């Protein structure tokens, strides 16, 4: 049991913490060590001894607390107070891409050629893991991964191990400060880590492996539940932006530019890449891109491009966003790395939506920092265009340093005849017919309700609110049911019992009973909902309603010929053929029959013509966030008034309903001269007053 520390011991402990923070900042951030390693180690051990004697003095931001603690049970979800949005990638990887970005910015700002050059902050694009660090009162309180941009994972315990991340800020930092940056691993640290891993493997340590590239090793360390493992992986950090911040009116800083912000963050203890600079105009950006490209291989860490940001925050505000990407920033990457590999074979994968994708099997080749042995060929026409055949040597590129692809053929005379690859006539998973619609490039399996590859997608589609609606049947539960072999086709849902469901992970008796009740309730539905829930390609909610209204009953829809289907309003040749193909598959008919036998019912009536509704024949597209209506609410109101709601804008679009942050759909509507209305005008149309 510890005794109370004296005032002298308290003062000395605080001095030790302060000195160690200062020395760590000089070593890891400034690259200018202020004391020899032996002296740092001596002070560190002295602090450890004091804190061991007086545990009540060991604060969360002490230098000793960078050592890993207990293994975590799991990651807690963190909702970002300010969303971590992505930025657009410039598709032109040449220097002209920088000029194009500058031209877009000037055009959006309405600048003439005679106006001064726009100033940008030019930064490196690190190949690491984006992270959000939250400080309160100058102390690190939380670290969270980017996640989906809205919700990330709490990785505070592991991020505290990163010496580049200050746990206590220098200077006059605001009460609340969130910074965004990149966790990465230096190449030298990565090489040393892999050498250690190889030695551990040679000693027979179980579960160990070497790492393919620094990015994966860094990301894996941050998202590691056991801090003892995370501690063995040396990580670094660079800051590049802000999240939540105490506003100026409450005493927070008044930042006016990106570059000023980075300088201030650096003064508070955050490392900023030394290559960061101000560039005036597109030519300066292009020069920066060229210069960093020549230095790329010599940098001590991996980058996959550079980033340009309009420096002035007032100009950033004027430029705003397109969808969820800022107009004032862009990532400009470098040409991808390429290698040559031999094509050993071509397999076919069936996706969740039934799309068949040819996949090239290659002799393993190391390209772009990873070993590649399988590469998608997208579709048969992509394969034909590249003129590749089994046995050829092909050029493999890791596009954007992320997705490997075959970009061409190494010219050579084939010694023997090799036939062109052909897509199979039947699905390799379920045996259903493979179809390709006129004008489409993709081949698809037609056994949507039966095909094992499409099982999860079919279940989720059938259970959604706009279809048959099974409350509580979400992604995770569907994954469990399918992977446990409990569900093979839709009818199996209605064969589940309480004992089976209660045996699933995280499924108590009450939850199981609720799901069974939801399944029972879903048996009474409507014909349009059931038709939509079957997932017939091209049959959306509106078409399902038209089919039900026109034919009156399901058997009439199943028996309808293509010519009879073409009599349904807005059903064209492609949709008619898709419906016929679906119901010609014995597997699909068997599923429908089983569902009916298991008690799924709906009311049927006599065939009829569509009623005269105020918006019949009109097509709407909804984009952006409306003030009071959700997109789903707006869709239901429009369809109730007889309108069609489409997902894309075309010359046939009657109206585009635009809300806040409307993006490319609004731009296309204006370009095509389509009428654009807001929510208030939509309500007037629905009420017949416009």
Buried (B, 14 or more C-beta within 10 A) or exposed (E): EEEEBEEEBBEBBEEBBEBBBEBBBBBBBEEEBBBEEEEBEEBBEBBBEBBEEBEEBBBEBBBBBBEBEEEBEEBEEBEBEEBBBBBBBBEEBBBEBBBBBBEBBBEBBEEEEEEEBBBBBBBBBBBBBBBBBBBBEBBBBBBBBBBEEEBBBBBBBBBBBBBBBBBBBBEEBBEBBBBBBBBBBBBEBBEEBBEBBEEBBEEEEEEBEEBEBBBBBBBBBBBBBEBEBBBBBBBBBBBBBBBBBBEEEEEBBEBEBBBBBBEBBBBBBBBBBEBBBEBBBBBBBBBBBEBBBEEBEEBEBBBBBBBBBBBBBEBBEBBEEBEEBBBBBBBBBBEBBBBEBBBEEBEBBBBEBBBBBBBBBBEEBBBBBBEBEEBBBBBBEBBEEBEBBBBBBBBBBBBBBBEBBBBEBEEEEEEEEEEEBEBEEEBBBBBBBBBBBEEEEBBBBBBBBBBBBBBBBBBBBBBBEBBBBBBBBEEEBBEBBBEEEBBEBBBBBBEBEEEBBBEBEEBEEEBBEBBBEBBEEBBEBBBBBBBBBBBBBBBBBBBBBBBBBBBBBBEBBBEBEBEBBBEBBEBEEBBBBBBBBBBEBEBBBBBBEBBBEBEBEBEBEEEEEBEEEEBEEBBBBBBBEBEEBEBEEBBBBBBEBBBBBBEEBEEEBBBBBBBEBBBEBBEBBEEEEBEBBBBEBBBEBBEEEE
